[in-house]
Amino acid sequence: MDAFTRFTNQIQGRDRLFRTTQYTCMLLRYLLEPRAGKEKVVMKLKKLESSVSTGRTWFRLGNVVHAVQATQQSIHATDLVPRLCLTLANLNRVVYFICDTILWVKSVGLASGINKEKWQMWAARHYYYFLLLSLVRDLYEISLQMEQVAHDRAKKEKSPSQNPPGHSVADEETEWLQSFLLLLFRSLKKHPPLLLDIVKNLGDIMNPLNQLGIYKSNPGIIGLGGLMSSIAGIITVAYPQMRLKTH
């Protein structure tokens, strides 16, 4: 209970809970819409989804400051590829939050001359760039992890004591794809923060892909991706050691 209280006291924690609720409603609404007699339930889910989405906007108002701080921190990363990817990603994240704030100003009626559709497209575009660059960084981290796991495994195979009689390493790697997937699985199993970051970015990217018309998805796919991403986000907020570190 204490851990839950600490979690909900954080703005990020509350946002993740709201986000999970929002995408759960979207997914359930998509699943229930084709069924007869579920019209009232679908309407309630739609209203709840809209209310939660509006509430999340308030949580995001100060995120532009956090994005600027993240950009400053990423500049000092020692490795060139993460430094470049994260700096550009966070710059796009800053622009996304600026667009999001302008859309909020429009929604509460503080300004009437704002083109909502144009700013929504700009927000989706920069959010897409942020996620794409984050995934490039993830791919780089995966390659490093796979290289390390392959190196450690090669060292073990050189020792006769590590190869019991009757077991052939060649049997395990008869096909390249099987070997690659096995290496990928072991790399992600060894580095859970990287797996969570990949799940989060892949789940989130479906929404901007749909908004920009790059890849059209139905609300069920977007809802499922958002729900998976939100759960991964809850884990990283509740357990900071599960966040992917920048070296």
PABASE-161780 format. One line per field, with one value per residue (C-alpha): residue in three letters; x negated, z negated, y. Coordinates in Angstrom, 2 decimals. Each point is the difference from the previous one (the first is absolute). Layout:
<pts>
res: Ala, ... .
c1: X, ... .
c3: Z, ... .
c2: Y, ... .
</pts>
This chain:
<pts>
res: Met, Asp, Ala, Phe, Thr, Arg, Phe, Thr, Asn, Gln, Ile, Gln, Gly, Arg, Asp, Arg, Leu, Phe, Arg, Thr, Thr, Gln, Tyr, Thr, Cys, Met, Leu, Leu, Arg, Tyr, Leu, Leu, Glu, Pro, Arg, Ala, Gly, Lys, Glu, Lys, Val, Val, Met, Lys, Leu, Lys, Lys, Leu, Glu, Ser, Ser, Val, Ser, Thr, Gly, Arg, Thr, Trp, Phe, Arg, Leu, Gly, Asn, Val, Val, His, Ala, Val, Gln, Ala, Thr, Gln, Gln, Ser, Ile, His, Ala, Thr, Asp, Leu, Val, Pro, Arg, Leu, Cys, Leu, Thr, Leu, Ala, Asn, Leu, Asn, Arg, Val, Val, Tyr, Phe, Ile, Cys, Asp, Thr, Ile, Leu, Trp, Val, Lys, Ser, Val, Gly, Leu, Ala, Ser, Gly, Ile, Asn, Lys, Glu, Lys, Trp, Gln, Met, Trp, Ala, Ala, Arg, His, Tyr, Tyr, Tyr, Phe, Leu, Leu, Leu, Ser, Leu, Val, Arg, Asp, Leu, Tyr, Glu, Ile, Ser, Leu, Gln, Met, Glu, Gln, Val, Ala, His, Asp, Arg, Ala, Lys, Lys, Glu, Lys, Ser, Pro, Ser, Gln, Asn, Pro, Pro, Gly, His, Ser, Val, Ala, Asp, Glu, Glu, Thr, Glu, Trp, Leu, Gln, Ser, Phe, Leu, Leu, Leu, Leu, Phe, Arg, Ser, Leu, Lys, Lys, His, Pro, Pro, Leu, Leu, Leu, Asp, Ile, Val, Lys, Asn, Leu, Gly, Asp, Ile, Met, Asn, Pro, Leu, Asn, Gln, Leu, Gly, Ile, Tyr, Lys, Ser, Asn, Pro, Gly, Ile, Ile, Gly, Leu, Gly, Gly, Leu, Met, Ser, Ser, Ile, Ala, Gly, Ile, Ile, Thr, Val, Ala, Tyr, Pro, Gln, Met, Arg, Leu, Lys, Thr, His .
c1: 0.00, -2.88, -1.59, 3.33, 0.38, -3.49, 0.73, 3.26, -1.60, -2.24, 1.43, -1.48, 1.64, 3.43, -0.44, -0.88, 3.12, 2.19, -1.70, 0.61, 3.67, 0.27, -1.41, 1.87, 3.23, -1.05, -0.75, 3.21, 2.07, -1.42, 0.74, 3.55, 1.17, 0.89, 2.10, 3.72, 1.39, -3.30, 0.75, 0.34, -3.21, -1.85, 1.28, -1.11, -3.44, -0.25, 0.89, -2.46, -2.73, 0.62, 0.04, -3.24, -1.66, 0.94, -1.34, -3.31, -0.45, -0.36, -2.71, -1.96, -0.06, -3.35, -1.59, -1.70, -2.35, -0.83, -0.59, -2.45, -1.83, -0.13, -1.49, -2.71, -0.82, -0.12, -2.60, -2.47, 0.42, -3.41, 1.06, 0.48, 3.04, 2.16, -1.12, 1.09, 3.25, 1.12, -0.87, 1.96, 2.82, 0.33, -0.07, 2.96, 1.64, -0.39, 1.73, 2.73, 0.78, 0.05, 2.56, 1.93, 0.10, 1.23, 2.77, 0.93, 0.20, 2.37, 2.12, 0.61, 0.92, -2.95, -0.72, 2.35, -2.29, -1.85, 0.27, 0.66, -0.52, -3.36, -1.35, 1.26, -1.93, -3.14, 0.34, 0.46, -2.97, -2.43, 1.28, -0.62, -3.56, -0.61, 1.14, -1.86, -3.29, 0.62, 0.44, -3.25, -1.72, 1.69, -1.27, -3.52, 0.27, 1.31, -2.99, -2.37, 1.80, 0.07, -3.69, -0.76, 2.15, -1.58, -3.47, 0.77, 1.49, -3.02, -2.27, 2.06, -0.03, -3.81, -0.08, 0.54, 1.63, 2.83, 0.98, 1.41, -0.17, 2.83, 0.73, -1.01, 0.08, 0.34, 3.37, 1.29, -1.14, 0.97, 1.82, -1.07, 3.43, 0.27, -3.44, 0.83, 3.31, -1.62, -2.74, 2.57, 2.08, -3.01, -1.14, 3.40, 0.39, -3.33, 0.98, 3.69, -0.17, -0.81, 2.96, 2.36, -1.27, 0.57, 3.52, 0.78, -1.25, 1.54, 3.34, 0.06, -1.08, 3.23, 1.97, -2.14, -0.38, 3.79, 0.39, -2.58, 1.48, -3.26, 1.63, 3.72, 1.07, 3.32, 0.74, -0.48, -3.64, -0.68, 1.72, -1.94, -3.31, 0.76, 1.01, -3.22, -2.04, 1.83, -0.65, -3.69, 0.02, 1.60, -2.76, -2.76, 1.60, 0.65, -3.46, -2.51, -2.72, 2.02, -0.53, -2.45, -3.11, -2.05, -3.74 .
c3: 0.00, -0.81, 3.38, 1.73, -1.92, 0.96, 3.59, 0.23, -1.70, 3.04, 2.95, 2.36, -2.01, 0.16, 3.71, 0.62, -1.89, 1.98, 3.21, -0.80, -0.63, 3.25, 2.21, -1.85, 0.79, 3.65, 0.29, -1.77, 2.08, 3.20, -1.19, -1.13, 2.87, 2.39, -2.65, -0.22, -3.23, -1.08, 1.19, -3.51, -1.19, 3.08, -0.59, -3.65, 1.04, 2.62, -2.57, -2.53, 2.64, 0.95, -3.64, -0.81, 3.13, -1.06, -3.50, 1.39, 1.84, -3.36, -1.06, 3.22, -0.33, -1.81, 2.03, 2.39, -2.86, -0.67, 3.73, 0.09, -3.02, 1.67, 3.10, -2.08, -1.68, 3.26, 1.43, -2.60, 0.89, 0.61, 2.88, 3.29, 1.32, -3.15, -0.38, 3.54, -0.07, -3.45, 0.56, 3.27, -1.53, -3.01, 2.20, 1.92, -3.34, -1.03, 3.21, -0.54, -3.49, 1.30, 2.63, -2.68, -2.19, 2.90, 0.64, -3.68, 0.24, 2.95, -1.83, -3.08, 2.14, -0.88, 3.71, 2.96, 2.98, -0.33, 2.83, -2.02, 2.89, 0.96, -3.55, -0.49, 3.08, -1.20, -3.42, 1.56, 2.35, -2.74, -2.32, 2.83, 0.49, -3.76, -0.06, 3.19, -1.33, -3.33, 1.87, 1.92, -3.37, -1.17, 3.05, -0.71, -3.62, 1.18, 2.31, -2.90, -2.27, 2.66, 0.67, -3.71, -0.38, 3.10, -1.35, -3.40, 1.63, 2.27, -3.05, -1.69, 3.12, 0.04, -3.37, 0.23, -3.43, 1.32, 2.72, -1.59, 1.99, 2.44, 0.38, 3.22, 0.27, 3.77, -0.53, -1.68, 2.87, 3.04, 1.48, 0.00, -0.94, -2.95, -1.19, 0.39, -1.88, -2.78, -0.36, 0.03, -2.67, -2.26, 0.47, -0.94, -2.90, -1.34, 0.34, -1.02, 0.13, 3.71, 0.58, -1.83, 2.02, 3.28, -1.04, -1.02, 3.25, 2.30, -1.78, 0.23, 3.62, 1.39, -0.86, 1.90, 2.89, 0.27, -0.42, 2.68, 2.40, 0.18, -1.23, -0.70, -3.08, -1.70, -3.54, -1.30, 1.12, -1.26, -3.30, -0.49, 0.84, -2.31, -2.82, 0.31, 0.09, -3.04, -2.03, 0.93, -1.04, -3.36, -0.68, 0.78, -2.23, -2.88, 0.33, 1.21, 0.34, 2.94, 2.07, 2.86, -1.10, 2.20, -0.02 .
c2: 0.00, 2.39, -0.71, 0.72, 3.26, 1.14, -0.96, 1.97, 3.01, 0.39, 1.92, -2.59, -2.77, 1.61, 0.67, -3.67, -1.13, 2.40, -1.11, -3.67, 0.77, 1.97, -2.74, -2.74, 1.86, 0.35, -3.72, -1.07, 2.41, -1.50, -3.54, 0.79, 2.24, -2.88, -1.73, 0.69, 1.41, 1.55, 3.54, 1.47, -1.62, 1.27, 3.55, -0.11, -1.26, 2.76, 2.69, -1.41, -0.17, 3.64, 1.16, -1.83, 1.38, 3.53, -0.63, -1.23, 3.31, 1.76, -2.45, 0.69, 3.80, 0.06, -2.78, 2.41, 0.96, -3.66, -0.54, 2.93, -1.44, -3.43, 1.64, 1.65, -3.31, -1.97, 2.39, -1.28, -3.70, -1.58, -2.26, 1.85, -1.92, 0.32, 3.63, 0.87, -2.02, 1.13, 3.67, 0.13, -2.08, 2.29, 3.12, -1.43, -0.79, 3.65, 1.12, -2.60, 1.31, 3.58, -1.04, -1.89, 3.12, 2.14, -2.54, 0.19, 3.80, -0.46, -2.62, 2.19, 3.02, 2.24, 0.56, -0.32, 0.54, -3.31, -2.53, -3.17, -2.45, 1.54, -0.10, -3.55, -1.10, 1.79, -1.63, -3.46, 0.54, 1.00, -2.74, -2.48, 1.31, -0.28, -3.63, -0.89, 1.38, -1.76, -3.30, 0.61, 0.39, -3.23, -1.87, 1.23, -1.16, -3.38, -0.42, 0.72, -2.47, -2.71, 0.51, -0.36, -3.12, -1.57, 0.78, -1.53, -3.06, -0.45, 0.07, -2.71, -2.20, 0.09, -1.72, -3.80, 0.00, 2.15, -2.50, -3.17, -3.27, -0.51, 3.73, 1.69, 3.77, -0.40, -1.69, 3.16, 2.23, -2.03, 2.96, 3.64, 1.31, -2.38, 1.06, 3.70, -0.26, -2.01, 2.60, 2.81, -1.76, -0.51, 3.60, 1.46, -2.46, 1.18, 3.67, 0.52, 3.86, -0.22, -2.34, 2.37, 2.97, -1.85, -1.05, 3.59, 1.55, -2.63, 0.26, 3.79, 0.34, -1.49, 3.15, 2.56, -2.45, -0.04, 3.77, 0.77, -2.55, -1.98, -3.19, -0.09, -1.93, -0.61, 1.22, -3.54, -0.16, 3.53, -0.77, -3.25, 1.70, 2.90, -2.36, -2.03, 3.21, 1.37, -3.16, 0.17, 3.66, -0.84, -2.55, 2.53, 2.65, -2.39, -1.57, 2.63, -2.66, -1.39, 3.17, -0.25, 1.85, 2.34, -0.66 .
</pts>
